[in-house]
Amino acid sequence: MTSSLREREPLDDDRLDDTFAALANSTRRAILARLAEGEASVNDLAKPFDLTLPAISKHIKVLEHAGLIARSRRAQFRPCTIDAAPLARVADWTEQYRHIWDDRFDRMDRYLHDLQQPSNQQDRTSDD
């Protein structure tokens, strides 16, 4: 993700809340993972779960409300497709915290490097 927060639309807290709430459920995350492979019907999405069609439909409505999926209509068929825009907003939001993890990894790298230094010097003196 190379675009910055300022290059995209401003983060809407309510939309971000909806997205995080939708992603908080493992069934909904599994539905999104399946839709990342391509469009699917509600019946297709329900197959791997031990849930009723109405229960799956409720999960789909939560994902729709969050803007994570869209449903189109082709005759009697209403396929679901993933919409990655809300996921991009989540990525943008988390990007503001990247420096924290980068700093921690840099400190850990220095720590590991420092741990190896005495070991290397001790090996040299034991060879003498």
N, CA, C and O atoms as CSV, one atom per row, in Angstrom:
chain,resi,resn,atom,element,x,y,z
A,1,MET,N,N,0.848,-1.161,0.000
A,1,MET,CA,C,0.000,0.000,0.000
A,1,MET,C,C,0.891,1.221,0.000
A,1,MET,O,O,1.505,1.532,1.021
A,2,THR,N,N,0.978,1.911,-1.103
A,2,THR,CA,C,1.898,3.024,-1.204
A,2,THR,C,C,1.232,4.369,-1.016
A,2,THR,O,O,1.921,5.364,-0.789
A,3,SER,N,N,-0.085,4.433,-1.103
A,3,SER,CA,C,-0.745,5.723,-0.956
A,3,SER,C,C,-0.834,6.083,0.525
A,3,SER,O,O,-0.953,5.219,1.394
A,4,SER,N,N,-0.771,7.364,0.775
A,4,SER,CA,C,-0.830,7.816,2.157
A,4,SER,C,C,-2.260,8.116,2.550
A,4,SER,O,O,-3.164,8.115,1.714
A,5,LEU,N,N,-2.451,8.369,3.819
A,5,LEU,CA,C,-3.781,8.689,4.319
A,5,LEU,C,C,-4.350,9.928,3.642
A,5,LEU,O,O,-5.552,9.995,3.384
A,6,ARG,N,N,-3.509,10.898,3.356
A,6,ARG,CA,C,-3.982,12.150,2.782
A,6,ARG,C,C,-4.415,12.004,1.331
A,6,ARG,O,O,-5.203,12.819,0.850
A,7,GLU,N,N,-3.931,11.000,0.622
A,7,GLU,CA,C,-4.271,10.829,-0.786
A,7,GLU,C,C,-5.645,10.206,-0.969
A,7,GLU,O,O,-6.229,10.326,-2.046
A,8,ARG,N,N,-6.175,9.546,0.046
A,8,ARG,CA,C,-7.486,8.917,-0.031
A,8,ARG,C,C,-8.496,9.788,0.667
A,8,ARG,O,O,-8.155,10.792,1.293
A,9,GLU,N,N,-9.765,9.384,0.548
A,9,GLU,CA,C,-10.808,10.105,1.269
A,9,GLU,C,C,-10.525,10.037,2.761
A,9,GLU,O,O,-9.938,9.067,3.239
A,10,PRO,N,N,-10.939,11.066,3.501
A,10,PRO,CA,C,-10.680,11.048,4.940
A,10,PRO,C,C,-11.348,9.836,5.592
A,10,PRO,O,O,-12.393,9.363,5.146
A,11,LEU,N,N,-10.719,9.357,6.647
A,11,LEU,CA,C,-11.269,8.207,7.352
A,11,LEU,C,C,-12.522,8.621,8.106
A,11,LEU,O,O,-12.512,9.571,8.888
A,12,ASP,N,N,-13.578,7.904,7.860
A,12,ASP,CA,C,-14.853,8.120,8.527
A,12,ASP,C,C,-14.919,7.130,9.683
A,12,ASP,O,O,-14.938,5.918,9.469
A,13,ASP,N,N,-14.952,7.645,10.898
A,13,ASP,CA,C,-14.932,6.777,12.074
A,13,ASP,C,C,-16.081,5.783,12.080
A,13,ASP,O,O,-15.892,4.628,12.462
A,14,ASP,N,N,-17.266,6.207,11.665
A,14,ASP,CA,C,-18.407,5.292,11.659
A,14,ASP,C,C,-18.190,4.150,10.671
A,14,ASP,O,O,-18.486,2.997,10.982
A,15,ARG,N,N,-17.675,4.463,9.483
A,15,ARG,CA,C,-17.409,3.412,8.492
A,15,ARG,C,C,-16.321,2.477,8.988
A,15,ARG,O,O,-16.409,1.263,8.804
A,16,LEU,N,N,-15.309,3.031,9.609
A,16,LEU,CA,C,-14.225,2.214,10.145
A,16,LEU,C,C,-14.749,1.314,11.271
A,16,LEU,O,O,-14.371,0.146,11.363
A,17,ASP,N,N,-15.618,1.861,12.123
A,17,ASP,CA,C,-16.240,1.051,13.172
A,17,ASP,C,C,-17.036,-0.102,12.577
A,17,ASP,O,O,-16.955,-1.233,13.058
A,18,ASP,N,N,-17.812,0.186,11.524
A,18,ASP,CA,C,-18.597,-0.860,10.863
A,18,ASP,C,C,-17.705,-1.942,10.283
A,18,ASP,O,O,-18.013,-3.131,10.371
A,19,THR,N,N,-16.598,-1.521,9.691
A,19,THR,CA,C,-15.672,-2.478,9.085
A,19,THR,C,C,-15.039,-3.366,10.150
A,19,THR,O,O,-15.004,-4.587,10.002
A,20,PHE,N,N,-14.541,-2.757,11.222
A,20,PHE,CA,C,-13.938,-3.553,12.293
A,20,PHE,C,C,-14.965,-4.480,12.940
A,20,PHE,O,O,-14.645,-5.623,13.266
A,21,ALA,N,N,-16.193,-4.000,13.129
A,21,ALA,CA,C,-17.237,-4.842,13.715
A,21,ALA,C,C,-17.518,-6.041,12.813
A,21,ALA,O,O,-17.687,-7.160,13.298
A,22,ALA,N,N,-17.567,-5.809,11.512
A,22,ALA,CA,C,-17.811,-6.910,10.570
A,22,ALA,C,C,-16.652,-7.902,10.580
A,22,ALA,O,O,-16.868,-9.112,10.503
A,23,LEU,N,N,-15.443,-7.403,10.673
A,23,LEU,CA,C,-14.256,-8.268,10.649
A,23,LEU,C,C,-14.028,-8.990,11.975
A,23,LEU,O,O,-13.211,-9.907,12.051
A,24,ALA,N,N,-14.738,-8.583,13.007
A,24,ALA,CA,C,-14.535,-9.184,14.333
A,24,ALA,C,C,-15.068,-10.607,14.426
A,24,ALA,O,O,-14.786,-11.304,15.400
A,25,ASN,N,N,-15.823,-11.045,13.443
A,25,ASN,CA,C,-16.425,-12.374,13.483
A,25,ASN,C,C,-15.713,-13.309,12.517
A,25,ASN,O,O,-15.506,-12.961,11.354
A,26,SER,N,N,-15.336,-14.496,12.991
A,26,SER,CA,C,-14.570,-15.428,12.154
A,26,SER,C,C,-15.377,-15.950,10.961
A,26,SER,O,O,-14.805,-16.210,9.903
A,27,THR,N,N,-16.672,-16.103,11.113
A,27,THR,CA,C,-17.499,-16.558,9.984
A,27,THR,C,C,-17.489,-15.512,8.879
A,27,THR,O,O,-17.362,-15.845,7.701
A,28,ARG,N,N,-17.621,-14.257,9.261
A,28,ARG,CA,C,-17.601,-13.191,8.244
A,28,ARG,C,C,-16.234,-13.076,7.582
A,28,ARG,O,O,-16.144,-12.810,6.384
A,29,ARG,N,N,-15.169,-13.276,8.355
A,29,ARG,CA,C,-13.833,-13.260,7.741
A,29,ARG,C,C,-13.687,-14.419,6.762
A,29,ARG,O,O,-13.083,-14.264,5.700
A,30,ALA,N,N,-14.231,-15.568,7.111
A,30,ALA,CA,C,-14.171,-16.729,6.201
A,30,ALA,C,C,-14.988,-16.465,4.934
A,30,ALA,O,O,-14.586,-16.865,3.842
A,31,ILE,N,N,-16.118,-15.801,5.077
A,31,ILE,CA,C,-16.922,-15.443,3.900
A,31,ILE,C,C,-16.127,-14.506,3.000
A,31,ILE,O,O,-16.116,-14.679,1.781
A,32,LEU,N,N,-15.470,-13.525,3.584
A,32,LEU,CA,C,-14.645,-12.607,2.784
A,32,LEU,C,C,-13.500,-13.349,2.095
A,32,LEU,O,O,-13.186,-13.079,0.936
A,33,ALA,N,N,-12.885,-14.278,2.812
A,33,ALA,CA,C,-11.795,-15.060,2.205
A,33,ALA,C,C,-12.309,-15.834,0.998
A,33,ALA,O,O,-11.635,-15.912,-0.028
A,34,ARG,N,N,-13.488,-16.397,1.120
A,34,ARG,CA,C,-14.079,-17.129,-0.017
A,34,ARG,C,C,-14.372,-16.177,-1.158
A,34,ARG,O,O,-14.110,-16.506,-2.315
A,35,LEU,N,N,-14.916,-14.988,-0.855
A,35,LEU,CA,C,-15.243,-14.025,-1.909
A,35,LEU,C,C,-13.990,-13.422,-2.555
A,35,LEU,O,O,-14.053,-12.909,-3.672
A,36,ALA,N,N,-12.869,-13.483,-1.863
A,36,ALA,CA,C,-11.613,-13.018,-2.470
A,36,ALA,C,C,-11.234,-13.900,-3.657
A,36,ALA,O,O,-10.473,-13.481,-4.530
A,37,GLU,N,N,-11.768,-15.122,-3.688
A,37,GLU,CA,C,-11.510,-16.041,-4.804
A,37,GLU,C,C,-12.446,-15.780,-5.983
A,37,GLU,O,O,-12.176,-16.235,-7.094
A,38,GLY,N,N,-13.533,-15.062,-5.758
A,38,GLY,CA,C,-14.491,-14.763,-6.819
A,38,GLY,C,C,-15.907,-14.734,-6.274
A,38,GLY,O,O,-16.158,-15.121,-5.132
A,39,GLU,N,N,-16.827,-14.270,-7.105
A,39,GLU,CA,C,-18.209,-14.133,-6.654
A,39,GLU,C,C,-18.815,-15.479,-6.279
A,39,GLU,O,O,-18.374,-16.533,-6.739
A,40,ALA,N,N,-19.840,-15.413,-5.429
A,40,ALA,CA,C,-20.489,-16.634,-4.963
A,40,ALA,C,C,-21.922,-16.314,-4.552
A,40,ALA,O,O,-22.249,-15.184,-4.190
A,41,SER,N,N,-22.753,-17.328,-4.616
A,41,SER,CA,C,-24.135,-17.193,-4.154
A,41,SER,C,C,-24.165,-17.406,-2.639
A,41,SER,O,O,-23.193,-17.872,-2.045
A,42,VAL,N,N,-25.283,-17.062,-2.035
A,42,VAL,CA,C,-25.453,-17.295,-0.604
A,42,VAL,C,C,-25.343,-18.790,-0.310
A,42,VAL,O,O,-24.731,-19.183,0.683
A,43,ASN,N,N,-25.926,-19.616,-1.160
A,43,ASN,CA,C,-25.835,-21.071,-0.964
A,43,ASN,C,C,-24.381,-21.539,-1.008
A,43,ASN,O,O,-23.967,-22.361,-0.191
A,44,ASP,N,N,-23.612,-21.018,-1.957
A,44,ASP,CA,C,-22.191,-21.377,-2.037
A,44,ASP,C,C,-21.449,-20.946,-0.775
A,44,ASP,O,O,-20.611,-21.680,-0.252
A,45,LEU,N,N,-21.770,-19.748,-0.295
A,45,LEU,CA,C,-21.095,-19.229,0.894
A,45,LEU,C,C,-21.465,-20.027,2.147
A,45,LEU,O,O,-20.669,-20.144,3.079
A,46,ALA,N,N,-22.669,-20.567,2.155
A,46,ALA,CA,C,-23.141,-21.310,3.329
A,46,ALA,C,C,-22.565,-22.717,3.421
A,46,ALA,O,O,-22.504,-23.283,4.513
A,47,LYS,N,N,-22.143,-23.291,2.305
A,47,LYS,CA,C,-21.715,-24.707,2.274
A,47,LYS,C,C,-20.713,-25.098,3.350
A,47,LYS,O,O,-20.924,-26.113,4.014
A,48,PRO,N,N,-19.631,-24.347,3.561
A,48,PRO,CA,C,-18.640,-24.829,4.535
A,48,PRO,C,C,-19.047,-24.663,6.004
A,48,PRO,O,O,-18.332,-25.118,6.897
A,49,PHE,N,N,-20.174,-24.023,6.255
A,49,PHE,CA,C,-20.558,-23.723,7.631
A,49,PHE,C,C,-21.716,-24.592,8.090
A,49,PHE,O,O,-22.560,-25.012,7.297
A,50,ASP,N,N,-21.733,-24.845,9.371
A,50,ASP,CA,C,-22.847,-25.571,9.986
A,50,ASP,C,C,-23.851,-24.531,10.495
A,50,ASP,O,O,-24.173,-24.482,11.682
A,51,LEU,N,N,-24.333,-23.707,9.568
A,51,LEU,CA,C,-25.268,-22.636,9.887
A,51,LEU,C,C,-26.441,-22.688,8.929
A,51,LEU,O,O,-26.327,-23.214,7.822
A,52,THR,N,N,-27.561,-22.146,9.354
A,52,THR,CA,C,-28.731,-22.074,8.478
A,52,THR,C,C,-28.538,-20.970,7.454
A,52,THR,O,O,-27.715,-20.074,7.642
A,53,LEU,N,N,-29.296,-21.036,6.375
A,53,LEU,CA,C,-29.236,-19.962,5.377
A,53,LEU,C,C,-29.611,-18.605,5.970
A,53,LEU,O,O,-28.973,-17.607,5.635
A,54,PRO,N,N,-30.632,-18.530,6.846
A,54,PRO,CA,C,-30.916,-17.226,7.462
A,54,PRO,C,C,-29.736,-16.691,8.288
A,54,PRO,O,O,-29.495,-15.484,8.306
A,55,ALA,N,N,-29.008,-17.568,8.962
A,55,ALA,CA,C,-27.847,-17.129,9.743
A,55,ALA,C,C,-26.753,-16.596,8.823
A,55,ALA,O,O,-26.149,-15.561,9.106
A,56,ILE,N,N,-26.501,-17.294,7.732
A,56,ILE,CA,C,-25.512,-16.820,6.754
A,56,ILE,C,C,-25.972,-15.486,6.163
A,56,ILE,O,O,-25.168,-14.573,5.974
A,57,SER,N,N,-27.257,-15.383,5.876
A,57,SER,CA,C,-27.800,-14.136,5.322
A,57,SER,C,C,-27.578,-12.964,6.276
A,57,SER,O,O,-27.295,-11.849,5.839
A,58,LYS,N,N,-27.704,-13.216,7.565
A,58,LYS,CA,C,-27.450,-12.146,8.538
A,58,LYS,C,C,-25.989,-11.708,8.487
A,58,LYS,O,O,-25.694,-10.514,8.539
A,59,HIS,N,N,-25.078,-12.674,8.386
A,59,HIS,CA,C,-23.655,-12.326,8.266
A,59,HIS,C,C,-23.408,-11.520,6.992
A,59,HIS,O,O,-22.645,-10.554,7.001
A,60,ILE,N,N,-24.046,-11.914,5.916
A,60,ILE,CA,C,-23.880,-11.195,4.648
A,60,ILE,C,C,-24.412,-9.770,4.773
A,60,ILE,O,O,-23.813,-8.841,4.231
A,61,LYS,N,N,-25.514,-9.587,5.470
A,61,LYS,CA,C,-26.064,-8.236,5.660
A,61,LYS,C,C,-25.107,-7.355,6.459
A,61,LYS,O,O,-24.965,-6.168,6.167
A,62,VAL,N,N,-24.451,-7.931,7.463
A,62,VAL,CA,C,-23.458,-7.168,8.231
A,62,VAL,C,C,-22.304,-6.744,7.310
A,62,VAL,O,O,-21.849,-5.601,7.356
A,63,LEU,N,N,-21.842,-7.679,6.481
A,63,LEU,CA,C,-20.757,-7.370,5.541
A,63,LEU,C,C,-21.201,-6.330,4.517
A,63,LEU,O,O,-20.424,-5.447,4.153
A,64,GLU,N,N,-22.433,-6.427,4.054
A,64,GLU,CA,C,-22.969,-5.427,3.122
A,64,GLU,C,C,-23.043,-4.060,3.785
A,64,GLU,O,O,-22.643,-3.055,3.197
A,65,HIS,N,N,-23.553,-4.024,5.004
A,65,HIS,CA,C,-23.671,-2.753,5.726
A,65,HIS,C,C,-22.300,-2.080,5.886
A,65,HIS,O,O,-22.185,-0.856,5.816
A,66,ALA,N,N,-21.285,-2.886,6.099
A,66,ALA,CA,C,-19.922,-2.356,6.244
A,66,ALA,C,C,-19.303,-2.010,4.894
A,66,ALA,O,O,-18.210,-1.445,4.841
A,67,GLY,N,N,-19.985,-2.340,3.815
A,67,GLY,CA,C,-19.456,-2.037,2.492
A,67,GLY,C,C,-18.415,-3.025,2.014
A,67,GLY,O,O,-17.732,-2.778,1.021
A,68,LEU,N,N,-18.287,-4.147,2.713
A,68,LEU,CA,C,-17.261,-5.127,2.364
A,68,LEU,C,C,-17.682,-6.060,1.232
A,68,LEU,O,O,-16.830,-6.654,0.572
A,69,ILE,N,N,-18.968,-6.191,1.006
A,69,ILE,CA,C,-19.440,-6.984,-0.125
A,69,ILE,C,C,-20.567,-6.239,-0.826
A,69,ILE,O,O,-21.237,-5.384,-0.246
A,70,ALA,N,N,-20.750,-6.589,-2.078
A,70,ALA,CA,C,-21.841,-6.039,-2.884
A,70,ALA,C,C,-22.597,-7.207,-3.488
A,70,ALA,O,O,-22.029,-8.267,-3.751
A,71,ARG,N,N,-23.870,-6.998,-3.700
A,71,ARG,CA,C,-24.693,-8.036,-4.324
A,71,ARG,C,C,-25.296,-7.459,-5.585
A,71,ARG,O,O,-25.834,-6.352,-5.587
A,72,SER,N,N,-25.199,-8.214,-6.641
A,72,SER,CA,C,-25.800,-7.790,-7.908
A,72,SER,C,C,-26.987,-8.697,-8.186
A,72,SER,O,O,-27.238,-9.654,-7.453
A,73,ARG,N,N,-27.701,-8.393,-9.232
A,73,ARG,CA,C,-28.872,-9.199,-9.559
A,73,ARG,C,C,-28.778,-9.593,-11.028
A,73,ARG,O,O,-28.680,-8.748,-11.917
A,74,ARG,N,N,-28.813,-10.898,-11.250
A,74,ARG,CA,C,-28.884,-11.459,-12.604
A,74,ARG,C,C,-30.022,-12.465,-12.611
A,74,ARG,O,O,-29.856,-13.610,-12.191
A,75,ALA,N,N,-31.160,-12.033,-13.085
A,75,ALA,CA,C,-32.371,-12.860,-13.074
A,75,ALA,C,C,-32.645,-13.278,-11.632
A,75,ALA,O,O,-32.809,-12.414,-10.770
A,76,GLN,N,N,-32.698,-14.579,-11.348
A,76,GLN,CA,C,-32.956,-15.071,-9.993
A,76,GLN,C,C,-31.669,-15.138,-9.158
A,76,GLN,O,O,-31.725,-15.317,-7.942
A,77,PHE,N,N,-30.544,-14.997,-9.798
A,77,PHE,CA,C,-29.237,-15.158,-9.149
A,77,PHE,C,C,-28.778,-13.819,-8.588
A,77,PHE,O,O,-28.774,-12.816,-9.302
A,78,ARG,N,N,-28.385,-13.793,-7.297
A,78,ARG,CA,C,-27.872,-12.577,-6.667
A,78,ARG,C,C,-26.483,-12.840,-6.108
A,78,ARG,O,O,-26.328,-13.033,-4.902
A,79,PRO,N,N,-25.474,-12.851,-6.967
A,79,PRO,CA,C,-24.122,-13.176,-6.478
A,79,PRO,C,C,-23.551,-12.090,-5.578
A,79,PRO,O,O,-23.867,-10.909,-5.719
A,80,CYS,N,N,-22.711,-12.515,-4.659
A,80,CYS,CA,C,-21.988,-11.615,-3.766
A,80,CYS,C,C,-20.561,-11.465,-4.291
A,80,CYS,O,O,-19.960,-12.429,-4.763
A,81,THR,N,N,-20.036,-10.264,-4.204
A,81,THR,CA,C,-18.639,-10.015,-4.563
A,81,THR,C,C,-18.004,-9.184,-3.453
A,81,THR,O,O,-18.684,-8.449,-2.738
A,82,ILE,N,N,-16.711,-9.315,-3.328
A,82,ILE,CA,C,-15.991,-8.558,-2.304
A,82,ILE,C,C,-15.739,-7.140,-2.813
A,82,ILE,O,O,-15.519,-6.926,-4.005
A,83,ASP,N,N,-15.773,-6.193,-1.910
A,83,ASP,CA,C,-15.385,-4.815,-2.200
A,83,ASP,C,C,-14.237,-4.492,-1.255
A,83,ASP,O,O,-14.432,-4.404,-0.043
A,84,ALA,N,N,-13.061,-4.319,-1.798
A,84,ALA,CA,C,-11.864,-4.166,-0.972
A,84,ALA,C,C,-11.652,-2.746,-0.460
A,84,ALA,O,O,-10.732,-2.522,0.327
A,85,ALA,N,N,-12.465,-1.785,-0.874
A,85,ALA,CA,C,-12.264,-0.397,-0.446
A,85,ALA,C,C,-12.256,-0.243,1.076
A,85,ALA,O,O,-11.369,0.433,1.599
A,86,PRO,N,N,-13.201,-0.837,1.812
A,86,PRO,CA,C,-13.124,-0.701,3.271
A,86,PRO,C,C,-11.864,-1.339,3.861
A,86,PRO,O,O,-11.340,-0.861,4.867
A,87,LEU,N,N,-11.383,-2.404,3.246
A,87,LEU,CA,C,-10.142,-3.025,3.722
A,87,LEU,C,C,-8.961,-2.093,3.475
A,87,LEU,O,O,-8.021,-2.054,4.269
A,88,ALA,N,N,-9.006,-1.352,2.390
A,88,ALA,CA,C,-7.952,-0.376,2.122
A,88,ALA,C,C,-7.977,0.727,3.175
A,88,ALA,O,O,-6.924,1.214,3.587
A,89,ARG,N,N,-9.173,1.126,3.614
A,89,ARG,CA,C,-9.268,2.143,4.674
A,89,ARG,C,C,-8.696,1.603,5.985
A,89,ARG,O,O,-8.046,2.340,6.726
A,90,VAL,N,N,-8.934,0.319,6.275
A,90,VAL,CA,C,-8.347,-0.293,7.471
A,90,VAL,C,C,-6.825,-0.296,7.343
A,90,VAL,O,O,-6.119,0.013,8.303
A,91,ALA,N,N,-6.327,-0.639,6.174
A,91,ALA,CA,C,-4.875,-0.643,5.952
A,91,ALA,C,C,-4.305,0.761,6.137
A,91,ALA,O,O,-3.239,0.929,6.729
A,92,ASP,N,N,-5.014,1.763,5.630
A,92,ASP,CA,C,-4.571,3.151,5.818
A,92,ASP,C,C,-4.539,3.518,7.296
A,92,ASP,O,O,-3.599,4.160,7.764
A,93,TRP,N,N,-5.569,3.108,8.024
A,93,TRP,CA,C,-5.638,3.425,9.444
A,93,TRP,C,C,-4.484,2.758,10.193
A,93,TRP,O,O,-3.845,3.386,11.037
A,94,THR,N,N,-4.220,1.494,9.886
A,94,THR,CA,C,-3.137,0.793,10.583
A,94,THR,C,C,-1.764,1.326,10.181
A,94,THR,O,O,-0.804,1.208,10.942
A,95,GLU,N,N,-1.671,1.902,9.005
A,95,GLU,CA,C,-0.393,2.439,8.521
A,95,GLU,C,C,0.168,3.497,9.468
A,95,GLU,O,O,1.385,3.629,9.598
A,96,GLN,N,N,-0.707,4.245,10.126
A,96,GLN,CA,C,-0.226,5.290,11.033
A,96,GLN,C,C,0.536,4.719,12.232
A,96,GLN,O,O,1.223,5.451,12.944
A,97,TYR,N,N,0.409,3.410,12.447
A,97,TYR,CA,C,1.097,2.755,13.559
A,97,TYR,C,C,2.315,1.963,13.110
A,97,TYR,O,O,2.990,1.336,13.928
A,98,ARG,N,N,2.593,1.990,11.832
A,98,ARG,CA,C,3.719,1.222,11.301
A,98,ARG,C,C,5.036,1.610,11.959
A,98,ARG,O,O,5.857,0.742,12.255
A,99,HIS,N,N,5.247,2.894,12.190
A,99,HIS,CA,C,6.514,3.338,12.781
A,99,HIS,C,C,6.763,2.696,14.141
A,99,HIS,O,O,7.911,2.460,14.517
A,100,ILE,N,N,5.699,2.415,14.875
A,100,ILE,CA,C,5.865,1.767,16.182
A,100,ILE,C,C,6.478,0.382,15.999
A,100,ILE,O,O,7.434,0.022,16.686
A,101,TRP,N,N,5.920,-0.388,15.070
A,101,TRP,CA,C,6.442,-1.734,14.828
A,101,TRP,C,C,7.831,-1.679,14.211
A,101,TRP,O,O,8.695,-2.483,14.559
A,102,ASP,N,N,8.055,-0.741,13.303
A,102,ASP,CA,C,9.387,-0.602,12.715
A,102,ASP,C,C,10.425,-0.314,13.802
A,102,ASP,O,O,11.506,-0.903,13.812
A,103,ASP,N,N,10.083,0.598,14.714
A,103,ASP,CA,C,11.005,0.921,15.811
A,103,ASP,C,C,11.270,-0.298,16.685
A,103,ASP,O,O,12.407,-0.545,17.086
A,104,ARG,N,N,10.222,-1.058,16.981
A,104,ARG,CA,C,10.394,-2.248,17.822
A,104,ARG,C,C,11.261,-3.296,17.135
A,104,ARG,O,O,12.120,-3.913,17.765
A,105,PHE,N,N,11.032,-3.489,15.854
A,105,PHE,CA,C,11.850,-4.459,15.123
A,105,PHE,C,C,13.299,-3.988,15.029
A,105,PHE,O,O,14.220,-4.801,15.113
A,106,ASP,N,N,13.508,-2.682,14.854
A,106,ASP,CA,C,14.874,-2.149,14.830
A,106,ASP,C,C,15.565,-2.372,16.168
A,106,ASP,O,O,16.730,-2.767,16.207
A,107,ARG,N,N,14.845,-2.119,17.282
A,107,ARG,CA,C,15.431,-2.347,18.611
A,107,ARG,C,C,15.739,-3.824,18.818
A,107,ARG,O,O,16.783,-4.169,19.371
A,108,MET,N,N,14.847,-4.688,18.383
A,108,MET,CA,C,15.086,-6.121,18.532
A,108,MET,C,C,16.286,-6.542,17.690
A,108,MET,O,O,17.096,-7.356,18.134
A,109,ASP,N,N,16.409,-6.003,16.495
A,109,ASP,CA,C,17.546,-6.314,15.642
A,109,ASP,C,C,18.857,-5.884,16.311
A,109,ASP,O,O,19.837,-6.628,16.297
A,110,ARG,N,N,18.870,-4.680,16.898
A,110,ARG,CA,C,20.079,-4.209,17.601
A,110,ARG,C,C,20.384,-5.097,18.808
A,110,ARG,O,O,21.541,-5.423,19.076
A,111,TYR,N,N,19.332,-5.482,19.528
A,111,TYR,CA,C,19.509,-6.349,20.692
A,111,TYR,C,C,20.104,-7.695,20.284
A,111,TYR,O,O,21.050,-8.174,20.909
A,112,LEU,N,N,19.558,-8.293,19.250
A,112,LEU,CA,C,20.084,-9.577,18.774
A,112,LEU,C,C,21.515,-9.435,18.272
A,112,LEU,O,O,22.350,-10.314,18.486
A,113,HIS,N,N,21.782,-8.341,17.616
A,113,HIS,CA,C,23.149,-8.080,17.142
A,113,HIS,C,C,24.102,-7.957,18.337
A,113,HIS,O,O,25.205,-8.503,18.320
A,114,ASP,N,N,23.661,-7.231,19.375
A,114,ASP,CA,C,24.490,-7.070,20.572
A,114,ASP,C,C,24.699,-8.403,21.287
A,114,ASP,O,O,25.779,-8.653,21.823
A,115,LEU,N,N,23.700,-9.241,21.300
A,115,LEU,CA,C,23.848,-10.562,21.927
A,115,LEU,C,C,24.886,-11.406,21.206
A,115,LEU,O,O,25.607,-12.182,21.832
A,116,GLN,N,N,24.959,-11.258,19.911
A,116,GLN,CA,C,25.903,-12.053,19.126
A,116,GLN,C,C,27.327,-11.542,19.261
A,116,GLN,O,O,28.264,-12.317,19.073
A,117,GLN,N,N,27.523,-10.292,19.571
A,117,GLN,CA,C,28.858,-9.718,19.664
A,117,GLN,C,C,29.716,-10.376,20.743
A,117,GLN,O,O,30.821,-10.820,20.428
A,118,PRO,N,N,29.273,-10.464,21.991
A,118,PRO,CA,C,30.128,-11.122,23.008
A,118,PRO,C,C,30.406,-12.582,22.660
A,118,PRO,O,O,31.491,-13.091,22.940
A,119,SER,N,N,29.460,-13.236,22.068
A,119,SER,CA,C,29.633,-14.624,21.676
A,119,SER,C,C,30.744,-14.743,20.643
A,119,SER,O,O,31.559,-15.663,20.706
A,120,ASN,N,N,30.778,-13.829,19.708
A,120,ASN,CA,C,31.823,-13.859,18.673
A,120,ASN,C,C,33.189,-13.596,19.284
A,120,ASN,O,O,34.165,-14.244,18.907
A,121,GLN,N,N,33.278,-12.648,20.232
A,121,GLN,CA,C,34.556,-12.357,20.858
A,121,GLN,C,C,35.010,-13.531,21.726
A,121,GLN,O,O,36.199,-13.849,21.761
A,122,GLN,N,N,34.091,-14.164,22.413
A,122,GLN,CA,C,34.438,-15.305,23.250
A,122,GLN,C,C,34.948,-16.467,22.392
A,122,GLN,O,O,35.890,-17.158,22.782
A,123,ASP,N,N,34.337,-16.681,21.239
A,123,ASP,CA,C,34.800,-17.739,20.341
A,123,ASP,C,C,36.217,-17.481,19.892
A,123,ASP,O,O,37.018,-18.411,19.800
A,124,ARG,N,N,36.543,-16.215,19.606
A,124,ARG,CA,C,37.889,-15.896,19.152
A,124,ARG,C,C,38.917,-16.158,20.260
A,124,ARG,O,O,40.003,-16.665,19.978
A,125,THR,N,N,38.592,-15.821,21.515
A,125,THR,CA,C,39.553,-16.011,22.599
A,125,THR,C,C,39.704,-17.487,22.950
A,125,THR,O,O,40.775,-17.906,23.390
A,126,SER,N,N,38.660,-18.275,22.764
A,126,SER,CA,C,38.781,-19.704,23.068
A,126,SER,C,C,39.584,-20.451,22.002
A,126,SER,O,O,40.094,-21.542,22.255
A,127,ASP,N,N,39.694,-19.854,20.799
A,127,ASP,CA,C,40.483,-20.481,19.739
A,127,ASP,C,C,41.973,-20.302,19.980
A,127,ASP,O,O,42.775,-21.076,19.458
A,128,ASP,N,N,42.364,-19.291,20.765
A,128,ASP,CA,C,43.784,-19.008,20.984
A,128,ASP,C,C,44.470,-20.040,21.820
A,128,ASP,O,O,45.667,-19.926,22.083
